[in-house]
Amino acid sequence: MSLTVLWIIFAVMVLCMLALDLGVFHRRAHEVKTKEALIWSGVWILLALIFGGLIYFSMGSEVGLNYLSGYIIELSLSVDNLFVFIMIFSYFCIKREYQHKVLFWGILGAIIMRAVFIAAGITLIENLSWVLYIFGAFLIYTGIRMVKDQNQEIHPDKNPLVNFVCRILPMTNKLHGDHFFIKENGRKLATPLILVLVTIEAMDLVFAIDSIPAVMAITLDPFIVFTSNIFAVMGLRAMYMALSGIIQKLHYLHYGLAAILSFLGIKMLISEFVHLPVALSLSVVAVILAVSVVASLLKPPKEIKPVEVPHLECPIDEGDK
């Protein structure tokens, strides 16, 4: 099976699933229950593994393992996004039934941004080999920062992009269901839901800067980096809906993710002198993840504090009047 055929299969799988997701199963806004979210999570993981199997048998075992490693790393690092999603939705007081639509459009924006990032990153490394060391050092720095800043609050009102949107778009201060825009007295107005979408896109941009170099520590093949990245991101919405209630219990997960980033940074820095087999890298990542999750479950925090967000007078949903 040629690379072109694999690209076509990937595009068809993603586009068909997106169409089914929003156009059929979530055409009407509703609260996504844990069972439904778990089913969708399983579907996305299964699709990612099926596609990985096609790569394995078409391009060889090493490329297949590179894909699997990239997928697991990106999926693991994406879990950290879940904490941010919780804070953003809490800050803007967005009901659970409207969150899926925001995440859906947020994911589409993330696909475009990540495609640009991946193309730019790989081009830089291929033409300026010393950039690899910068990426490696950056991953180590990010790992250290992740431990130090794990309790950092999110302040959307201080986000320059959010403030810019508020200045250029006429807005209403009320939520109108799952609508991003409404017509009021003949004027088209943006709702606070558009600010939620902009905030999520801005935060994904930050996470992409961290996570994409991590996958590049495994391989510089743009096909593998992009497809593994997108499959992980596509399943993030369902994972959020399934795990939002228990994610705070995994209090050691931050340390595991920090260790993974640091390991991949070191791998990048020594790549010219020491070659670590992809199977070894995959094993190290899997062990670190398992240890952090098991440690969290065996020694739960004494008190799980609710997500703290800065004070905001919640917009009134007209449907609640």
Buried (B, 14 or more C-beta within 10 A) or exposed (E): EEEEEBEEBBEEBBEEBBEEBBEEEBEEBBEBEEEBBBEBBEBBBEBBBEBBEBBBEBBEEEBBBBBBBBBBBBBBBBBBBBBBBBBBBBBBBBBBBBBBBBBBBBBEBBBEBBBEBBEEBBEBBEEEEEBBBBBBBBBBBBBBBBEEEBEEEBEBEEBEBBBEBBEEBEBBEBBBBBBBBBEEEEEEBBBBBBBBBBBBBBBBBEBBEBBBBBBBBBBBBBBBBBBBBBBBBBBBBBBBBBBBEEBBBBBBBBBBBBBBBBBBBBBBBEBEEEEBEBEEBBEBBBEBBEBBBEBBEEEEEEEEEEBEBEEEEEBEBEEEE
